[in-house]
Amino acid sequence: MITHEKVIQFLRRNPALSVSILEKESGLPTSTLAKALSGDRVLNQKHLNALYPILVKYGYNEAYNNKAKVISIINHKGGVGKTTTTINLGKALTQLGFRVLLIDMDSQGNLSQSLGIDNPQHQVVHALLKNEELPVVSISEGFDVAPSDLELAYADLELVQAVGGVNQLRNKINPLREVYDYILIDCPPALNIFTNSALVASNSCLITLQPEVSAMKGVNNLFERITQVRERINPELMVEGILLTMVDKRLKVHKDMIDYVYQTLNNFRIYKTEIRINVALKESQIAQVNIFDYDSASNGAVDYLNFAKEFCANN
């Protein structure tokens, strides 16, 4: 059954849709949807009945809109902004009205620590190996995390040997897909069982890429692994796109590498929004908060909010 919340969710996921055209086609008074999007009014049943066939025409699907999109944030190289992107894209999406769960699949536990969770008593590895539910810790309204720490590092062999081990994360995520709009998985800097598990559980993967020569090495191996998972286990898996991170346009090497990325990886979506190098992003993780709570006026906050908007538009 269509509800006010589902309409708002659909419109926010499809910002290219013109609310004025939707109002005209459904016979709603002018500004009805604009006010609903801004939180100034709630759509009543008469509005919803008029809107439903029009939204279906533009792609609304009841089953799809009840399930979160699961996205792995991935690169086999460390220090290229995976954790930073997982945290701050996630928080930016909540500012756009979405419910977001972050999953820490890196045994270093940087994601969890950066959100103030140290030595979690219940963590992801227990769900993978002990048949427990995926632990969920609330950070703020609509913004939750499933934490991990070093205990995950000692579980790789056990997970490899477990029957259907690579499917366990997907199985644990499935019951939560009706609770959230987006589930973002922070992957380790390795093509191991934890990264494979994340890819098996995901609809898509977002690749963070620093415009440095060292970051480009081995990128083909990453795409080969994605292709293998898609062909052998998860045919739904796609590449969401490539996000350039830690960009410093004052450096010629960064300008040259960005040009190279566009030349060699142009068969994938390369997001126009670039995440500039910004000390506030590092400071926010030390302070164990997201960039918006740390410094909402920083370049990091501006970039991640702009990226979230572009990300939603492309979805």
C-alpha positions in Angstrom: 0.0 0.0 0.0 1.4 3.4 -1.0 2.0 5.8 1.9 3.2 9.4 2.3 6.6 8.1 3.4 7.0 5.8 0.3 6.1 8.7 -2.0 8.7 11.0 -0.4 11.3 8.2 -0.6 10.5 7.6 -4.3 10.8 11.3 -5.1 14.0 11.7 -3.3 15.5 8.7 -5.1 14.4 10.3 -8.4 15.3 14.0 -8.1 15.1 14.4 -11.9 11.3 14.0 -11.8 9.4 17.3 -12.0 7.0 17.6 -9.1 5.0 20.2 -11.1 4.5 17.7 -13.9 3.5 15.0 -11.4 1.0 17.4 -9.8 -0.5 18.3 -13.1 -0.9 14.7 -14.3 -2.4 13.6 -11.0 -4.6 16.6 -10.6 -3.0 17.7 -7.3 -3.0 21.4 -6.3 0.2 23.3 -7.1 3.0 23.0 -4.6 1.4 20.0 -2.9 4.4 17.8 -3.5 7.0 20.5 -2.9 5.5 21.1 0.5 5.4 17.4 1.2 9.1 17.1 0.3 10.0 20.0 2.5 8.1 18.5 5.4 5.4 21.2 5.5 2.5 18.9 4.8 1.5 15.2 4.8 -0.2 13.6 1.8 -3.7 12.4 2.5 -5.3 9.3 1.1 -7.0 11.3 -1.7 -3.6 12.6 -2.8 -2.1 9.1 -2.6 -4.8 7.6 -4.7 -4.4 10.2 -7.4 -0.6 9.9 -7.4 -0.3 6.1 -7.4 -1.0 5.4 -11.2 1.2 8.4 -12.2 4.1 7.3 -10.0 3.8 3.7 -11.5 4.1 5.3 -14.9 7.4 6.8 -13.9 8.8 3.7 -12.4 7.4 3.3 -8.9 7.4 -0.3 -7.8 6.0 -1.4 -4.5 8.3 -4.3 -4.0 11.5 -2.5 -5.1 10.8 0.5 -2.9 10.5 -1.7 0.2 14.0 -3.1 -0.2 17.3 -1.3 0.5 19.9 -1.1 -2.1 23.1 -2.8 -0.9 26.4 -1.2 -2.0 29.9 -2.3 -1.3 32.5 0.5 -1.1 35.6 -1.2 -2.5 39.2 -1.0 -3.6 41.9 -3.5 -2.8 44.3 -0.7 -2.0 44.3 0.9 1.4 44.2 4.7 2.1 42.0 5.7 -0.8 38.9 6.9 1.1 36.7 3.8 1.4 35.9 4.2 5.1 35.7 8.0 4.8 33.3 7.6 1.9 31.2 5.0 3.6 30.7 7.2 6.7 30.1 10.5 5.0 28.1 9.3 2.0 25.9 7.4 4.5 25.4 10.5 6.7 24.7 12.7 3.6 22.0 10.2 2.5 20.3 10.5 5.9 20.3 14.3 5.4 18.4 13.7 2.2 15.8 11.7 4.1 17.0 8.1 3.7 17.5 5.4 6.3 21.1 4.1 6.1 22.9 1.1 7.7 26.7 0.9 7.5 28.4 -2.5 7.8 32.1 -2.7 8.8 33.7 -5.6 7.0 37.3 -4.5 7.6 39.0 -6.3 10.5 40.9 -3.1 11.4 37.5 -1.7 12.5 38.3 1.8 11.3 34.7 2.5 10.4 33.4 1.5 13.8 36.1 3.4 15.7 35.5 6.5 13.6 31.9 6.4 14.8 32.9 6.0 18.4 32.5 2.2 18.7 35.5 0.5 20.3 35.7 -3.2 21.2 32.1 -4.0 20.4 30.6 -6.8 22.4 28.4 -7.9 19.5 29.8 -7.6 16.0 29.5 -8.7 12.4 31.7 -11.8 12.8 29.3 -13.3 15.4 26.5 -13.1 12.8 28.7 -14.7 10.2 29.9 -17.6 12.3 27.6 -18.0 15.3 24.3 -17.7 13.6 23.4 -14.5 15.5 21.5 -11.6 14.0 23.5 -8.8 12.5 24.3 -6.4 15.3 22.9 -2.9 14.8 24.1 0.2 16.8 22.3 3.5 16.3 24.5 6.5 15.7 21.8 9.0 15.1 18.2 9.0 13.7 18.1 6.8 10.5 21.9 6.2 10.7 23.1 2.9 12.1 26.2 0.7 12.0 27.0 -3.0 12.3 30.5 -2.9 13.9 33.6 -5.0 13.7 37.1 -5.1 15.2 40.2 -7.3 15.1 38.2 -10.4 16.0 37.1 -10.4 12.4 40.7 -10.9 11.2 40.9 -14.3 12.9 37.7 -15.6 11.2 38.7 -15.6 7.6 39.8 -19.3 7.4 36.7 -20.4 9.4 34.4 -18.5 7.1 36.1 -19.9 4.0 35.7 -23.5 5.4 32.1 -23.0 6.5 29.4 -24.4 4.2 28.1 -21.5 2.2 30.3 -19.1 4.1 30.5 -16.5 1.3 26.7 -16.3 1.4 26.4 -15.7 5.1 26.6 -11.9 5.0 23.9 -11.8 2.3 21.7 -14.1 4.4 22.1 -11.8 7.5 21.4 -8.6 5.5 18.2 -9.8 3.8 15.9 -9.4 6.9 17.1 -5.8 7.2 16.5 -4.7 3.7 12.9 -3.7 4.5 14.2 -1.4 7.3 16.6 0.7 5.4 16.9 2.5 2.1 20.6 2.0 1.6 23.1 -0.5 3.2 26.7 0.5 2.6 29.5 -2.1 3.2 33.0 -0.8 4.0 35.3 -3.5 2.5 38.9 -4.3 3.5 41.9 -3.3 1.4 42.2 -6.9 0.1 40.4 -9.3 -2.3 39.7 -11.8 0.4 36.7 -13.7 1.8 35.3 -10.6 3.4 35.4 -8.6 0.2 33.9 -11.5 -1.7 31.1 -11.8 0.9 30.3 -8.1 0.5 30.2 -8.4 -3.3 27.9 -11.5 -3.1 25.6 -9.5 -0.8 25.5 -6.4 -2.9 23.4 -5.0 -5.7 26.4 -2.9 -6.8 29.8 -1.7 -5.8 31.3 1.8 -5.6 35.0 2.1 -6.3 36.9 4.9 -4.5 40.0 5.9 -6.5 42.8 8.3 -5.5 44.4 10.0 -8.6 47.8 8.5 -7.9 49.9 6.1 -10.0 50.1 3.6 -7.0 46.3 3.7 -6.7 45.8 2.7 -10.3 48.0 -0.3 -10.1 46.1 -3.5 -10.0 42.7 -1.9 -10.8 42.2 -4.5 -13.5 42.4 -7.2 -10.8 39.6 -5.5 -9.0 37.4 -5.4 -12.0 38.2 -9.1 -12.8 37.1 -10.1 -9.3 33.8 -8.2 -9.7 33.2 -9.9 -13.0 34.0 -13.3 -11.4 31.5 -12.8 -8.6 28.8 -11.6 -11.1 29.3 -14.5 -13.4 29.6 -17.3 -10.8 27.5 -16.2 -7.8 25.7 -12.9 -8.0 24.4 -12.0 -11.5 22.8 -8.8 -10.1 26.1 -7.2 -9.1 27.0 -4.1 -11.1 29.6 -1.4 -10.9 27.9 1.7 -9.4 30.6 4.0 -10.5 34.1 5.4 -9.7 34.5 8.2 -7.1 37.7 10.2 -7.2 38.9 10.9 -3.7 41.7 12.9 -2.0 41.9 15.1 -5.1 44.3 18.0 -5.2 44.0 19.9 -8.5 47.0 22.0 -7.6 49.1 18.9 -8.4 49.9 18.2 -12.0 50.1 14.5 -11.3 46.5 14.6 -10.1 45.3 16.4 -13.2 47.1 14.0 -15.4 45.9 10.9 -13.6 42.3 12.2 -13.7 42.6 12.6 -17.4 44.0 9.0 -17.6 41.1 7.7 -15.6 38.6 9.2 -17.9 40.5 7.8 -20.9 41.0 4.3 -19.6 37.9 3.7 -17.5 35.3 5.6 -19.5 33.1 2.4 -19.9 32.2 2.9 -16.2 30.4 5.9 -14.7 32.9 8.3 -13.3 31.1 10.7 -10.9 31.6 14.4 -11.7 31.7 15.2 -8.0 35.3 14.8 -6.7 36.2 14.6 -3.0 38.9 17.2 -2.4 41.7 16.5 0.0 40.6 18.1 3.2 42.2 17.9 6.7 38.7 18.2 8.3 37.9 14.7 7.0 40.8 13.2 8.9 40.1 15.3 11.9 36.5 14.2 12.0 37.5 10.5 12.2 39.9 11.2 15.0 37.1 13.0 16.8 34.9 9.9 16.0 32.1 11.8 14.2 31.0 12.3 10.6 32.1 15.3 8.7 28.7 17.0 8.9 28.7 17.0 12.7 32.4 17.9 12.8 32.4 20.8 10.4 29.4 21.2 8.1 31.0 24.2 6.3 34.2 22.2 5.3 35.0 21.2 1.8 34.6 17.6 2.9 31.0 18.2 4.0 30.2 20.2 0.8 31.8 17.5 -1.4 30.0 14.5 0.2 26.6 16.2 0.2 27.1 17.1 -3.5 28.2 13.5 -4.2 25.1 12.1 -2.4 22.8 14.2 -4.6 24.6 13.1 -7.7 24.5 9.5 -6.5 20.8 9.6 -5.9 20.2 11.2 -9.3 22.0 8.4 -11.0 20.1 5.8 -9.0 
